[in-house]
Amino acid sequence: MITPDTHETPETHVEKIILWLARKIRTKYQKGQQENQTKLWMVPGVLSSLEEEVLDLNCYHKTAKDQFRQMAKDGRTAKEAFQFLYQEEP
């Protein structure tokens, strides 16, 4: 159980999600543009790339779930799990 944020509402919660997602997308998109030096909207084969990403997503999800389960079995703290899974401080 987590400590509830008494000021959180469904509207503020979804707004936080949208803001987080916008920042992540912008950062990832700009990084991809710099690395690939292409205009994504002009790249052929984006659906093939999308299929590869969807397949990767499943592998990442299963791996993270397995890692998280093992850390729980090992008695790791939530902070340790967060640091390991995200490679950043909570």
Buried (B, 14 or more C-beta within 10 A) or exposed (E): EEEEEEEEEEEEEEEEEEEEEEEEEEEEEEEEEEEEEEEEEEEEEEEEEEEEEEEEEEEEEEEEEEEBEEBEEEEBEEEEBBBEEEEEEE
